[in-house]
Amino acid sequence: PDADETVRVLERRLSTPTTSRLRRPWRPQWRPRSRDDARDVEPSGDSDRRSRILFASTLAVTGALALALIAGGALPGTVDQDLGDAPGDADYIVAADGSGTHETLEAAVAAARDGDTIAVRPGTYDVALEITSDISIIGDGDPEAVVLQRQDRGPIMALRDADVTVSGLTVSGPKAWLEVHAGSPVIDGVLFDRLGDSDPGWSASLSVGGGSTASVRDSLFTDSGRIDIIDSAATIAGIEVRDSGPIYVIGQMDGAAIEDSVFTATRGRNGALILQGAGDAVVEGNQFVDNAMGIKVENATSTIRDNTFRGNGEAIWVTALGDPNVEANTIEGNVVGIRVDAHRAPSIVGNRICDNETDLEFAEPNGITLSGNTICSE
């Protein structure tokens, strides 16, 4: 930043009373930054589940004035620990070593009120939280170093009709899950690492229900259980699901969206994404690579648009009262491009369907609309 901006930042810091400065959470870089990038990803057998998790800081204040202030110790009106130079205030600080305002996250959540922010310093914390206030819980540091875990069965966090923000940390526990009921929470930049059971018959790692309009973005699910979106209009954007259970979108509530995300080597045979009575859900700009199946559509009229499918079994299987709109997708190098069961009437328009072992597999009779596609087997 230029000198004037540096002065403005420091003036804001000097005028901040009683609260500690909080670094904004690191922005994880594991998802493609554009749909063009997503189309370029090839199937891979890479088993290093962490090799692409890169984190970068968002802002630093430099210059002689900043150095002088730092050399002088803590700024007036702040806690003595430095939480970084980016703007943003923490009302409570959780630190296991006693250097914050609380040693446990439970105590900080109990103290917090609507609008408060809790910063969680690096460490491993055993938690079982129920949250009903509109608060923010943000990891201070590398998200892999701020770990919330639960060893017994139950929600690691239950967000109850609250507009909570959870950001910049890891959640873990083979019998645990993160639960959302109603409200419009934001889950941003969270690593779901071995949360829930990822084996067939999976338990959930994330369950969203009760008509919630939750936003889950820029997060990584690795070796974790399935994601359930049940009768909710959640938005899933910019996540990666790797070596984990699939996403189920279930129920008749309109408005669910799965966007700009990556599904690789998901576990189970019924699809990386299963749409069951999923209202008018929109699935757009995603990539499905090396899955037993890409998308399974059951009793849904969803829109499947501008996605890339490579290295899967069936890329798209339409069955059981499913009549989706399948538009402008790239479907290449799969065992079956699009499979449609009898008595179904999907609209398949403007797709590129090439270099699959079988490009199209249609049962009769059907009412398929087939128009404007590039189909290499014809």
Number of C-alpha atoms within 10 A of each C-alpha: 12 9 13 9 11 16 16 11 17 18 11 10 21 13 12 15 13 13 15 25 22 25 24 23 24 21 20 22 17 20 20 20 12 12 18 11 11 20 19 11 15 12 17 11 9 7 9 7 14 10 9 11 13 12 18 11 15 12 14 11 18 13 12 9 14 16 11 10 12 12 9 9 11 13 19 13 14 17 18 13 14 15 19 18 19 18 14 14 21 20 20 23 30 27 20 17 12 11 14 19 16 20 18 19 24 18 13 21 23 12 13 18 14 13 12 17 24 26 31 30 25 20 14 17 20 16 18 21 18 16 19 17 19 21 21 23 24 27 30 25 23 21 24 20 16 22 24 20 23 22 15 12 13 17 23 26 21 19 25 21 19 21 23 25 19 19 26 29 28 24 27 24 24 22 20 27 31 23 20 27 21 19 21 22 25 18 19 24 28 26 26 27 23 24 31 29 22 24 16 13 12 18 22 25 32 24 20 24 21 16 20 25 22 27 17 21 21 22 28 28 26 22 24 32 34 31 25 22 27 24 22 26 29 25 21 22 22 25 26 24 26 23 22 32 32 30 25 21 29 23 19 19 17 18 17 27 20 22 22 25 27 25 25 24 24 30 25 18 15 18 28 31 24 22 26 22 24 29 23 19 26 21 23 22 23 28 27 30 28 22 29 22 29 32 26 24 27 21 21 27 23 27 19 23 21 21 25 26 30 26 25 28 23 29 32 25 24 24 19 18 19 25 24 24 20 24 21 21 23 22 27 22 22 28 19 24 29 22 19 23 18 17 17 22 20 22 18 21 18 19 21 20 25 20 18 24 14 17 24 18 13 14 11 10 11 14 13 16 12 14 12 12 15 15 17 12 12 7
